């Protein structure tokens, strides 16, 4: 399983950052473009996608890993 991917505000644009990385992997002009790129990376790495709003708070998260279905418990 790879690093979780975060879509974050970046100097007026939007960036895709792997969890724990200090630098962004991709910079786009729109959040929609950043989400699409991050989704591709998360699917490829079987990780999670976390979408942050302009305020930096997580507003949505999607998992592309090997989650058990139905969930245990």
N, C-alpha and C positions, 0 to 999 in steps of 0.2 A: 504494500500500500504506500502511495506517494504522499507528498506534502499536501495539506489542505490549501486551497486557493482562495484568496481574499480579494474582492473587488473593493477598492478604496479610493477616496478622493485624492488627487495628486496634482498640486500646483494649478488648480483651475480645470484640470482634465480628470481622467479616471485611470487608475492603474490596476494591474493584476500583480499580486504579491504572493509568493509561496510562504506558507507559515514558517516563521522563524527567520526569514530573509530580511535584510535591512534595505535591499534595493528592489524596485519593482521589475517584473519580467517584461511587461507590456504596458505601453501608455496609449490611450485612445482618447478621442475627443468626447465621446458619449458613453454614458453608463451602459447602454444597451450593447455597444460594441465590446466593452470590457467584459460584460457578463458572458457574451458568446464565446470570447477567447478563453475565459476562465473555465467555462463549462467544458470546452474541448479538452483542456489540460486535465481537469478533474476526472473526466470520463477516461482519458488515456491512462491516468495514474491511479484510477479507482480510489479517489479520495473525496473530500467534501468541498462544496462551494459555499462560501460565506459572502453575502452581499451587504456592504455597509452603505448607509445613507450619507448625505453631506455632513451630518453631525458626527460621523464616525461610529455610530451605534449599528450593530448588526440588525438588519431589517428582514433578512430572509436567509435560509440555509437549505441546501439540497445535498443529499448524499448519493454518490455514484460508486460506493464501495460494495463490498459483499455483505450487506446487512441481512440478518435473518428475517425471513417473512413467513409466517407472521412473527412479530416480535415476541421474544421470550418473556414470560412473567405475567 
